């Protein structure tokens, strides 16, 4: 559902579903995180994206290059060059997305 909302430009609705998942302790996966980073990027809600990142750190989801690139993109699109640089500098491997941003 979150992916469908994001793909149709309904970022606020995607965030609402994610918040309901959190309130109801419904586990999320990497796909959910990628879509939430996309939704926060779409509407420039950097604080929300940072909150999701903080939650991601606490969860057993393995961060990989795809998640790191999505996080980097979110920070860049929200105008936080400092956070984007921090993510970039801590990436163990970099893909085209990371190098182009």
C-alpha positions as CSV (number, residue, x, y, z in Angstrom):
1,X,0.0,0.0,0.0
2,X,2.8,2.4,0.9
3,X,4.5,1.7,-2.5
4,X,1.3,2.4,-4.3
5,X,0.8,5.7,-2.6
6,X,4.4,6.8,-3.3
7,X,4.2,5.7,-6.9
8,X,1.0,7.8,-7.3
9,X,2.5,10.9,-5.7
10,X,0.6,10.5,-2.4
11,X,3.5,10.9,-0.1
12,X,1.4,12.1,2.9
13,X,-0.8,9.0,2.6
14,X,2.3,6.8,2.5
15,X,3.6,8.4,5.7
16,X,0.2,8.0,7.4
17,X,0.3,4.3,6.7
18,X,3.8,4.0,8.0
19,X,2.9,5.9,11.2
20,X,-0.1,3.5,11.7
21,X,2.4,0.6,11.3
22,X,4.6,2.1,14.0
23,X,1.7,2.8,16.4
24,X,0.4,-0.8,15.9
25,X,3.9,-2.3,16.2
26,X,3.6,-3.8,12.7
27,X,7.1,-4.8,11.6
28,X,8.5,-3.1,8.4
29,X,11.1,-4.2,5.9
30,X,13.7,-2.6,3.7
31,X,11.1,-2.0,1.0
32,X,9.0,0.0,3.4
33,X,12.0,2.1,4.4
34,X,12.9,2.8,0.7
35,X,9.4,4.0,0.0
36,X,9.3,6.2,3.1
37,X,12.6,7.8,2.2
38,X,11.1,8.5,-1.2
39,X,8.0,10.0,0.3
40,X,9.8,12.3,2.7
41,X,12.0,13.4,-0.3
42,X,9.0,14.2,-2.4
43,X,7.5,16.6,0.1
44,X,10.7,17.8,1.8
45,X,10.0,16.5,5.2
46,X,13.6,16.1,6.3
47,X,12.8,15.8,10.0
48,X,10.5,12.8,9.2
49,X,13.2,11.2,7.1
50,X,15.7,11.6,9.8
51,X,13.3,10.1,12.3
52,X,12.9,7.1,10.1
53,X,16.7,6.8,9.8
54,X,16.9,6.8,13.6
55,X,14.4,4.0,13.8
56,X,16.2,2.1,11.1
57,X,19.4,2.2,13.2
58,X,17.5,0.5,16.1
59,X,15.9,-2.2,14.0
60,X,17.4,-5.5,12.8
61,X,17.1,-4.5,9.1
62,X,20.5,-4.8,7.4
63,X,21.5,-1.5,5.9
64,X,22.8,-2.1,2.4
65,X,23.9,0.1,-0.5
66,X,20.3,0.5,-1.8
67,X,19.1,1.8,1.6
68,X,22.2,4.0,2.0
69,X,21.7,5.4,-1.5
70,X,18.0,6.1,-0.7
71,X,19.1,7.8,2.6
72,X,21.7,9.9,0.7
73,X,19.1,10.9,-1.9
74,X,16.6,11.8,0.8
75,X,19.1,14.1,2.6
76,X,20.2,15.7,-0.7
77,X,16.7,16.3,-2.0
78,X,15.7,17.8,1.4
79,X,18.7,20.2,1.1
80,X,20.8,18.8,3.9
81,X,24.3,18.6,2.4
82,X,25.9,18.0,5.7
83,X,23.8,14.9,6.4
84,X,24.3,13.7,2.8
85,X,28.0,14.1,3.1
86,X,28.0,12.2,6.4
87,X,26.1,9.3,4.8
88,X,28.4,9.4,1.8
89,X,31.5,9.3,3.9
90,X,30.4,6.3,5.9
91,X,29.3,4.2,2.9
92,X,31.4,1.1,2.6
93,X,30.7,0.9,-1.1
94,X,29.2,3.5,-3.5
95,X,27.0,3.0,-6.5
96,X,26.2,5.4,-9.4
97,X,23.5,7.1,-7.3
98,X,25.9,8.0,-4.6
99,X,28.6,9.2,-7.0
100,X,26.2,11.4,-9.1
101,X,24.7,13.1,-6.1
